[in-house]
Amino acid sequence: MMNKLKCDTCGEQAARIRHVSRSYGSGKDLLVIEKIPLISCSSCGESYFTAETLHEVERIKLHRQGFAEIRPVSVARFHQAA
């Protein structure tokens, strides 16, 4: 079982680390960063990145040529049935 972390928002010992992907930019400037650690609290429902994580995301964006690999990507739009 995963150890729970203390949530910075509500103070409960109910947070855990999830890994998410986020996209930045669009078109030829699109950058997708995978496996970003996100703190998610089951008590208050809040999800947030730590300051350290945000600094690393900015560093990756700034030096994207050194980190990114080029991959073809398919994009689909979600359409709600009427």
URZIKA-V7282 format. One record per pair of residues at least 12 apart in sequence whose ideal C-beta (glycine too) atoms are under 6 Angstrom apart, sorted by the first residue. I is the first residue (numbers start at 1). J is the second residue. D is the distance in Angstrom with one decimal. If there is no record, write none. Layout:
# URZIKA-V7282
((I:J:D) (I:J:D))
This chain:
# URZIKA-V7282
((2:16:5.6) (7:41:4.0) (9:44:5.5) (9:46:4.3) (10:43:5.5) (10:44:3.9) (12:43:4.0) (14:41:5.4) (14:42:4.8) (14:43:3.7) (15:39:5.2) (15:41:4.3) (17:37:5.0) (18:38:5.0) (18:40:5.0) (19:35:4.5) (19:37:6.0) (20:36:5.5) (20:38:4.9) (21:34:4.7) (22:36:5.9) (24:61:5.9) (31:64:5.5) (33:60:5.8) (37:53:5.7))
